[in-house]
Amino acid sequence: MLLRTKFFAIAIWCILAVFAGGAAADSGFLADVDDLPLPPGLSEDESARVVFDKPEGRIVEARAIGPGTTADVEAFYTGTLPALGWQGRGNGTWLRGDEMLQLTLSQDGPQVAVRYLVTPAAR
């Protein structure tokens, strides 16, 4: 029952984000990982985007910042990423298929920053 409630909450959040319109960064998702949502209130730092496509897979680095706490961001991703197929491995590391996601969080006063790194998973 709890899993079903989480799924519907995430689905509604995604629908609202899509209807908000705009570019990927404005719609609540990372521009270069279009199914990786941004926590509410955070915006992607366009100047921090780096993308490489390699035969082994893509490498994406991004950064988002906004009001909040690292605990808020951790709770958001702990509740959201499993429904998107990511499996937590601890220390901000998540795996999905052939990709690994590393989240690095930092707090600067009332602002929280998230560094995203998507790389091919070690085989």
C-alpha positions as CSV (number, residue, x, y, z in Angstrom):
1,M,0.0,0.0,0.0
2,L,2.8,2.4,0.9
3,L,4.6,1.6,-2.4
4,R,1.4,2.3,-4.4
5,T,0.9,5.7,-2.5
6,K,4.6,6.6,-3.3
7,F,4.0,5.7,-7.0
8,F,0.9,7.9,-7.3
9,A,2.6,10.8,-5.5
10,I,5.6,10.6,-7.9
11,A,3.3,10.3,-10.9
12,I,1.3,13.3,-9.9
13,W,4.5,15.3,-9.2
14,C,5.8,14.3,-12.7
15,I,2.5,15.3,-14.4
16,L,2.5,18.7,-12.7
17,A,6.2,19.2,-13.7
18,V,5.4,18.5,-17.3
19,F,2.4,20.8,-17.4
20,A,4.5,23.6,-15.9
21,G,6.2,23.7,-19.3
22,G,9.5,25.2,-20.2
23,A,13.0,23.7,-20.8
24,A,14.1,20.6,-19.0
25,A,15.8,22.6,-16.3
26,D,12.6,24.6,-15.7
27,S,10.4,21.6,-15.8
28,G,11.9,20.0,-12.7
29,F,14.3,17.6,-14.4
30,L,18.0,17.7,-15.3
31,A,18.5,18.9,-18.8
32,D,20.8,16.1,-19.8
33,V,19.2,13.3,-17.8
34,D,15.6,13.9,-18.6
35,D,14.2,11.3,-16.2
36,L,16.2,12.6,-13.2
37,P,14.0,15.0,-11.2
38,L,15.2,18.0,-9.3
39,P,14.0,18.4,-5.8
40,P,11.3,21.1,-5.3
41,G,12.9,24.6,-5.2
42,L,16.2,23.6,-6.8
43,S,17.4,24.9,-10.2
44,E,20.0,23.5,-12.4
45,D,23.2,25.5,-12.8
46,E,23.4,25.6,-16.6
47,S,27.1,26.6,-16.5
48,A,28.0,23.4,-14.7
49,R,26.7,21.0,-17.3
50,V,29.2,18.6,-18.9
51,V,28.2,15.7,-21.2
52,F,30.3,13.1,-22.9
53,D,29.1,10.1,-24.9
54,K,31.4,7.2,-25.0
55,P,31.1,3.7,-26.4
56,E,30.9,2.4,-22.8
57,G,28.1,4.9,-22.0
58,R,27.4,8.5,-21.2
59,I,29.1,10.7,-18.6
60,V,27.0,13.6,-17.3
61,E,28.0,16.1,-14.7
62,A,25.5,18.6,-13.4
63,R,24.8,20.8,-10.4
64,A,21.6,22.2,-8.9
65,I,21.2,24.7,-6.1
66,G,18.4,26.2,-4.1
67,P,16.8,26.7,-0.7
68,G,16.7,23.7,1.5
69,T,18.8,21.2,3.5
70,T,20.8,18.2,2.6
71,A,18.3,16.1,4.7
72,D,15.5,17.4,2.5
73,V,17.3,16.4,-0.7
74,E,18.3,13.0,0.7
75,A,14.7,12.3,1.6
76,F,13.5,13.4,-1.8
77,Y,15.8,11.1,-3.7
78,T,15.3,8.2,-1.3
79,G,11.6,8.4,-2.0
80,T,11.9,9.1,-5.7
81,L,14.8,7.3,-7.3
82,P,13.7,3.7,-6.5
83,A,10.4,4.3,-8.4
84,L,12.5,5.4,-11.4
85,G,14.5,2.1,-11.3
86,W,17.6,3.3,-9.3
87,Q,18.9,1.1,-6.5
88,G,20.6,2.7,-3.6
89,R,24.2,1.5,-2.8
90,G,24.9,4.0,0.1
91,N,26.9,7.2,0.3
92,G,24.8,8.9,-2.4
93,T,25.5,6.2,-5.0
94,W,22.7,4.7,-7.1
95,L,22.7,2.0,-9.8
96,R,20.3,1.5,-12.7
97,G,21.1,-0.8,-15.5
98,D,24.5,0.1,-16.9
99,E,24.7,3.5,-15.2
100,M,25.8,4.7,-11.8
101,L,24.6,8.0,-10.3
102,Q,26.6,9.7,-7.6
103,L,25.0,12.5,-5.6
104,T,27.2,14.8,-3.6
105,L,25.4,17.3,-1.3
106,S,26.6,20.4,0.4
107,Q,25.0,23.0,2.6
108,D,25.9,26.7,2.5
109,G,23.6,28.6,4.9
110,P,20.0,28.3,3.7
111,Q,21.2,27.0,0.3
112,V,21.8,23.3,-0.6
113,A,23.8,22.3,-3.6
114,V,23.7,18.9,-5.4
115,R,26.4,17.6,-7.7
116,Y,25.2,14.9,-10.0
117,L,27.6,12.5,-11.8
118,V,26.2,9.8,-14.1
119,T,28.8,7.4,-15.4
120,P,28.9,3.9,-16.8
121,A,28.6,1.3,-14.0
122,A,31.7,-0.8,-13.3
123,R,31.4,-4.2,-14.9
